[in-house]
Amino acid sequence: MDIYRLKWTRAGRDERQVSAVSYDEASTEYYEALKAAEDGASDVEVIPVNPGE
């Protein structure tokens, strides 16, 4: 099973943020849209991760 995390930029912070939880492929579109709709979040991207990361 492929797993993914979200990576985004938060207004006022220099480094990119990475989600602490992983998502399956079917859930990524929903959570990507949810994160992109947050105030101050931009440049949201889905990144693949290996199990255990």
TATA-V860080 format. One record per residue. N is the residue number from 0. RES is the residue in one small letter. NEAR is the number of other C-alpha atoms within 8 Angstrom. D_LAST is the distance of its C-alpha to the last C-alpha in whole Angstrom. Layout:
{{N	RES	NEAR	D_LAST} {N	RES	NEAR	D_LAST}}
//
This chain:
{{0	m	3	14} {1	d	8	12} {2	i	12	10} {3	y	13	10} {4	r	15	10} {5	l	11	13} {6	k	13	14} {7	w	12	18} {8	t	12	21} {9	r	10	22} {10	a	7	26} {11	g	4	27} {12	r	7	24} {13	d	4	23} {14	e	5	19} {15	r	9	17} {16	q	8	15} {17	v	8	12} {18	s	8	12} {19	a	5	10} {20	v	5	10} {21	s	8	9} {22	y	10	12} {23	d	10	14} {24	e	9	16} {25	a	6	19} {26	s	8	18} {27	t	12	17} {28	e	8	21} {29	y	7	22} {30	y	8	19} {31	e	12	19} {32	a	8	23} {33	l	8	23} {34	k	9	21} {35	a	10	23} {36	a	7	26} {37	e	7	25} {38	d	4	28} {39	g	6	26} {40	a	13	23} {41	s	9	24} {42	d	8	22} {43	v	12	19} {44	e	8	17} {45	v	10	15} {46	i	8	12} {47	p	8	10} {48	v	9	6} {49	n	7	6} {50	p	5	6} {51	g	3	4} {52	e	4	0}}
//
